[in-house]
Amino acid sequence: MMDVTIQNFEAEVIEASMTTPVLVDFWAPWCGPCKSLGPILERVETAYEGRFKLVKINSDEEQQLAQAFGIKSIPTCVLLMNGQPVDGFMGALPEGQVKQFLDKHLPAPGEQQAPAQEALQPHEADDADSARAALEQALATNPGNDDARFDLVKLLIGHGELAEAAALLAPAMARIPVPLRFKAQTQWLNALEFVTTDPRGQWDLDQFDALIAHNKRDFESRFAKSRLLIAVGQWEAAMDELLEIIMRDKKWDNEAPRKTFVALLELMTPPKPKTQDATGKSAGGIELMGKAALQEDPLLAMISSYRRKLSMALN
């Protein structure tokens, strides 16, 4: 057990949790239940022989950390793995319940902590062939596995196999309603297909800009330019161009610019941790904000900014 402050939080909690689960005990000297829970946690840490690391944070002295984790009462314990909060509990639980809580998450004795979920994403694996085979097997076993379908489509698009990606998207696009993330992938696919099938897909951006400078309402050129920008990965610039259309004509081409804009936001938004529900609470019922609240993710900040821009353009 060790005491953690804002100065050593990054090293002793975030970095440490990349290899060993870290249980953070938020307490205060005046808190009676905290005094009961503390010795229990220390006994369990000793009994588990290095399967997790116990740290304590004085919520009175480290209010920034307490606020970052959304601590509303103490004692509150939060378990972090791979740099992220995964679960927690409030109150002075008896030793048996503390062990039950830990056993849900900790690797078995002798096993190592699983790597971060991001490292396991098939579309990011070094061996693309193995990743593709695994995803195809997952879909063959369960055609309703949307996660596998989404990841496989992303892998195929990333490797330029557009026809295969379109075929894989077809069953999802036939649903009512169509899941938003598959609509988003279809918009991405449409942009890439435009570049390979439309002569304008080979234009320089200056050629589009010359037409737009002559006529600000040349929406065809603006939309074509946005697709080229999407295809080359300049998604922010693409959204800026789409906004110019939306601000001038919200309904143009059956709202294609708005639909494309929303699709880009969906594709850029990281998935929510699977340990949290729609309210942002863990399985233990506590809010888990953690490191993200200490420093806003630049990607999420950018996405929020463009969501506001779209809202203003539509109003």
C-alpha positions as CSV (number, residue, x, y, z in Angstrom):
1,M,0.0,0.0,0.0
2,M,1.3,3.5,-0.8
3,D,0.0,7.0,-0.6
4,V,-0.6,8.8,-4.0
5,T,-0.7,12.5,-4.8
6,I,-1.2,14.5,-8.0
7,Q,2.6,14.5,-8.4
8,N,3.1,10.8,-8.5
9,F,-0.4,9.8,-9.8
10,E,0.7,9.3,-13.4
11,A,3.6,7.0,-12.5
12,E,2.1,5.1,-9.6
13,V,-1.4,4.6,-10.9
14,I,-1.7,5.1,-14.7
15,E,1.6,3.7,-15.8
16,A,1.6,1.0,-13.1
17,S,-1.8,-0.2,-14.2
18,M,-0.5,-1.0,-17.6
19,T,1.1,-4.1,-16.2
20,T,-0.6,-4.7,-12.8
21,P,-4.2,-3.8,-11.8
22,V,-4.2,-0.9,-9.4
23,L,-6.9,-0.5,-6.7
24,V,-7.3,3.2,-5.6
25,D,-8.8,3.7,-2.2
26,F,-10.2,7.3,-1.8
27,W,-10.4,8.0,2.0
28,A,-10.1,10.8,4.5
29,P,-8.7,10.9,8.1
30,W,-12.1,11.8,9.6
31,C,-14.0,9.0,7.8
32,G,-15.0,6.1,10.2
33,P,-15.8,3.6,7.5
34,C,-12.5,4.4,5.8
35,K,-10.7,3.3,8.9
36,S,-12.6,0.0,8.8
37,L,-11.9,-0.6,5.1
38,G,-8.2,0.3,5.1
39,P,-6.9,-2.7,7.1
40,I,-9.2,-5.0,5.1
41,L,-7.7,-3.8,1.8
42,E,-4.2,-4.2,3.1
43,R,-4.8,-7.8,4.2
44,V,-6.3,-8.6,0.8
45,E,-3.3,-7.1,-1.0
46,T,-0.9,-9.2,1.1
47,A,-3.0,-12.3,0.5
48,Y,-3.2,-11.8,-3.3
49,E,0.6,-11.7,-3.5
50,G,1.1,-9.1,-6.2
51,R,-2.0,-9.8,-8.3
52,F,-2.9,-6.1,-7.8
53,K,-1.4,-3.0,-6.3
54,L,-3.1,-1.0,-3.6
55,V,-2.8,2.8,-3.4
56,K,-4.5,5.3,-1.2
57,I,-5.6,8.9,-2.0
58,N,-6.6,11.4,0.7
59,S,-9.6,13.0,-0.9
60,D,-9.3,16.0,1.3
61,E,-5.8,16.8,0.3
62,E,-6.1,15.7,-3.3
63,Q,-9.3,17.2,-4.3
64,Q,-8.3,17.5,-8.0
65,L,-8.0,13.7,-8.2
66,A,-11.2,13.1,-6.3
67,Q,-13.1,15.4,-8.7
68,A,-11.5,13.8,-11.7
69,F,-12.8,10.4,-10.6
70,G,-16.2,11.8,-9.7
71,I,-15.9,10.8,-6.0
72,K,-19.1,11.8,-4.2
73,S,-18.7,9.8,-1.0
74,I,-16.0,7.9,0.8
75,P,-14.7,5.4,1.0
76,T,-14.8,4.7,-2.7
77,C,-12.4,2.3,-4.4
78,V,-11.7,2.3,-8.1
79,L,-9.9,-0.4,-10.0
80,L,-7.7,0.6,-13.0
81,M,-6.3,-1.7,-15.7
82,N,-4.3,-0.7,-18.8
83,G,-4.5,3.0,-17.7
84,Q,-8.3,3.1,-17.5
85,P,-10.9,2.8,-14.7
86,V,-12.8,-0.5,-15.1
87,D,-14.9,-0.8,-12.0
88,G,-15.4,0.4,-8.5
89,F,-17.4,0.2,-5.3
90,M,-18.5,2.5,-2.5
91,G,-18.6,1.9,1.2
92,A,-16.7,-0.4,3.7
93,L,-17.3,-3.8,2.2
94,P,-16.5,-6.9,4.3
95,E,-13.4,-8.8,3.2
96,G,-15.3,-11.5,1.4
97,Q,-17.1,-9.0,-0.9
98,V,-13.8,-7.2,-1.6
99,K,-12.3,-10.4,-2.8
100,Q,-15.4,-11.2,-4.9
101,F,-15.1,-7.7,-6.5
102,L,-11.4,-8.3,-7.3
103,D,-11.8,-11.8,-8.6
104,K,-14.2,-10.6,-11.3
105,H,-11.3,-8.6,-12.9
106,L,-7.9,-9.8,-11.8
107,P,-6.0,-12.4,-13.8
108,A,-5.8,-15.8,-12.1
109,P,-2.6,-16.5,-10.0
110,G,0.3,-17.0,-12.3
111,E,-1.4,-15.3,-15.3
112,Q,-0.4,-11.9,-16.6
113,Q,-2.8,-9.0,-17.1
114,A,-4.3,-8.9,-20.6
115,P,-2.9,-6.1,-22.7
116,A,-5.0,-3.0,-23.4
117,Q,-8.1,-3.6,-25.5
118,E,-6.9,-1.2,-28.1
119,A,-3.9,-3.5,-28.7
120,L,-6.2,-6.4,-29.3
121,Q,-8.3,-4.7,-32.0
122,P,-8.0,-6.9,-35.1
123,H,-7.7,-4.0,-37.5
124,E,-4.6,-2.7,-35.7
125,A,-2.9,-6.1,-35.5
126,D,0.5,-6.5,-37.1
127,D,-0.6,-9.6,-38.9
128,A,-3.5,-8.4,-41.1
129,D,-4.0,-11.8,-42.6
130,S,-4.5,-13.4,-39.2
131,A,-6.7,-10.6,-38.1
132,R,-8.9,-11.0,-41.2
133,A,-9.1,-14.7,-40.7
134,A,-10.1,-14.3,-37.1
135,L,-12.8,-11.7,-37.9
136,E,-14.2,-13.9,-40.8
137,Q,-14.3,-16.8,-38.5
138,A,-16.2,-14.8,-35.8
139,L,-18.7,-13.7,-38.4
140,A,-19.1,-17.2,-39.8
141,T,-19.8,-18.4,-36.2
142,N,-22.2,-15.6,-35.5
143,P,-23.4,-13.5,-38.4
144,G,-25.0,-11.1,-35.9
145,N,-21.6,-10.1,-34.4
146,D,-21.7,-6.4,-35.3
147,D,-18.3,-5.7,-33.7
148,A,-16.6,-8.3,-35.9
149,R,-18.5,-7.0,-39.0
150,F,-17.5,-3.4,-38.2
151,D,-13.8,-4.2,-37.6
152,L,-13.6,-6.4,-40.7
153,V,-15.2,-3.7,-42.9
154,K,-12.7,-1.2,-41.5
155,L,-9.8,-3.6,-42.2
156,L,-11.0,-4.1,-45.8
157,I,-11.5,-0.4,-46.5
158,G,-8.1,0.3,-45.1
159,H,-6.6,-2.1,-47.5
160,G,-8.5,-0.8,-50.5
161,E,-10.7,-3.8,-50.9
162,L,-13.8,-1.7,-51.5
163,A,-16.0,-4.2,-53.3
164,E,-15.5,-6.7,-50.5
165,A,-16.3,-4.1,-47.9
166,A,-19.5,-3.1,-49.7
167,A,-20.6,-6.7,-49.8
168,L,-20.0,-7.1,-46.1
169,L,-21.9,-3.9,-45.3
170,A,-25.0,-4.9,-47.4
171,P,-26.7,-7.1,-44.7
172,A,-26.2,-4.4,-42.1
173,M,-27.6,-1.7,-44.4
174,A,-30.7,-3.8,-45.1
175,R,-31.8,-3.5,-41.5
176,I,-34.5,-1.1,-40.2
177,P,-33.2,1.0,-38.7
178,V,-29.7,0.9,-40.0
179,P,-27.1,1.0,-37.2
180,L,-25.4,4.4,-37.3
181,R,-21.8,3.1,-37.4
182,F,-22.6,1.1,-40.5
183,K,-24.2,4.2,-42.1
184,A,-20.9,5.9,-41.3
185,Q,-18.8,3.3,-42.9
186,T,-20.9,3.4,-46.0
187,Q,-20.3,7.2,-46.3
188,W,-16.6,6.5,-46.0
189,L,-16.8,3.8,-48.6
190,N,-18.7,6.2,-50.9
191,A,-16.0,8.8,-50.7
192,L,-13.3,6.2,-51.6
193,E,-15.3,4.9,-54.5
194,F,-15.8,8.4,-55.8
195,V,-12.0,8.9,-55.9
196,T,-11.6,5.7,-57.9
197,T,-14.5,6.1,-60.3
198,D,-15.1,9.9,-60.8
199,P,-12.6,11.9,-62.9
200,R,-12.7,14.7,-60.2
201,G,-11.1,12.1,-57.9
202,Q,-7.8,12.8,-59.6
203,W,-8.1,16.6,-59.4
204,D,-5.8,18.8,-57.3
205,L,-7.5,20.7,-54.5
206,D,-6.6,24.0,-56.3
207,Q,-9.0,23.0,-59.2
208,F,-11.9,22.7,-56.8
209,D,-10.9,26.0,-55.0
210,A,-10.9,27.8,-58.3
211,L,-14.5,26.7,-59.1
212,I,-15.6,27.5,-55.5
213,A,-14.0,31.0,-55.6
214,H,-16.0,31.7,-58.8
215,N,-19.3,30.5,-57.2
216,K,-19.6,30.0,-53.4
217,R,-22.8,28.0,-54.1
218,D,-21.1,25.4,-56.3
219,F,-22.1,22.7,-54.0
220,E,-21.2,19.9,-56.4
221,S,-17.6,21.0,-56.3
222,R,-17.6,21.5,-52.6
223,F,-19.0,18.1,-52.0
224,A,-16.6,16.5,-54.4
225,K,-13.7,18.2,-52.7
226,S,-14.9,16.9,-49.3
227,R,-14.9,13.4,-50.6
228,L,-11.4,13.8,-51.9
229,L,-10.3,15.1,-48.5
230,I,-12.0,12.2,-46.8
231,A,-10.2,9.7,-49.1
232,V,-6.8,11.2,-48.2
233,G,-7.5,11.3,-44.5
234,Q,-8.0,15.1,-44.1
235,W,-11.3,14.6,-42.3
236,E,-11.3,18.0,-40.4
237,A,-10.8,19.8,-43.7
238,A,-13.6,17.7,-45.2
239,M,-16.0,18.7,-42.4
240,D,-15.1,22.4,-42.9
241,E,-16.1,22.1,-46.5
242,L,-19.3,20.2,-45.7
243,L,-20.3,22.9,-43.1
244,E,-20.0,25.5,-45.9
245,I,-22.7,23.6,-47.8
246,I,-24.9,23.0,-44.8
247,M,-24.8,26.7,-43.7
248,R,-26.0,27.7,-47.2
249,D,-28.5,24.9,-48.0
250,K,-29.3,22.4,-45.3
251,K,-31.4,20.3,-47.6
252,W,-29.1,20.1,-50.6
253,D,-28.9,16.7,-52.3
254,N,-31.2,15.0,-49.8
255,E,-29.0,16.3,-46.9
256,A,-26.0,14.4,-48.2
257,P,-23.5,16.9,-46.6
258,R,-25.1,16.6,-43.2
259,K,-25.2,12.8,-43.4
260,T,-21.6,12.7,-44.4
261,F,-20.6,15.1,-41.6
262,V,-22.4,13.0,-39.0
263,A,-20.7,9.9,-40.4
264,L,-17.3,11.4,-40.0
265,L,-18.0,12.3,-36.4
266,E,-19.2,8.7,-35.7
267,L,-16.1,7.2,-37.3
268,M,-13.8,9.4,-35.3
269,T,-15.5,9.0,-31.9
270,P,-13.7,6.3,-29.8
271,P,-16.0,3.6,-28.4
272,K,-17.1,3.8,-24.8
273,P,-15.4,1.4,-22.4
274,K,-17.4,-1.8,-22.3
275,T,-17.3,-1.8,-18.5
276,Q,-19.5,1.3,-18.4
277,D,-23.2,1.5,-19.1
278,A,-25.0,4.3,-21.0
279,T,-25.0,6.5,-17.9
280,G,-21.2,6.4,-17.7
281,K,-21.3,4.3,-14.6
282,S,-19.3,1.1,-13.9
283,A,-20.8,-2.3,-13.0
284,G,-20.3,-1.2,-9.4
285,G,-22.6,1.8,-10.0
286,I,-20.0,4.5,-9.6
287,E,-19.0,7.1,-12.1
288,L,-15.6,6.4,-13.7
289,M,-14.1,9.5,-15.3
290,G,-10.5,9.0,-14.3
291,K,-7.6,10.2,-16.3
292,A,-9.7,11.7,-19.1
293,A,-11.1,14.3,-16.7
294,L,-7.6,15.4,-15.7
295,Q,-6.7,16.4,-19.2
296,E,-9.2,16.6,-22.0
297,D,-8.4,14.3,-24.9
298,P,-7.6,16.5,-27.9
299,L,-9.5,14.2,-30.2
300,L,-12.6,14.4,-28.1
301,A,-12.3,18.1,-27.8
302,M,-12.1,18.4,-31.6
303,I,-15.1,16.2,-32.1
304,S,-17.1,18.2,-29.5
305,S,-16.1,21.4,-31.3
306,Y,-17.4,20.1,-34.7
307,R,-20.6,18.8,-33.1
308,R,-21.2,22.4,-31.9
309,K,-20.4,23.8,-35.3
310,L,-23.0,21.4,-36.9
311,S,-25.6,22.3,-34.3
312,M,-25.1,26.0,-35.0
313,A,-25.2,25.5,-38.8
314,L,-28.5,23.6,-38.5
315,N,-30.2,26.2,-36.2
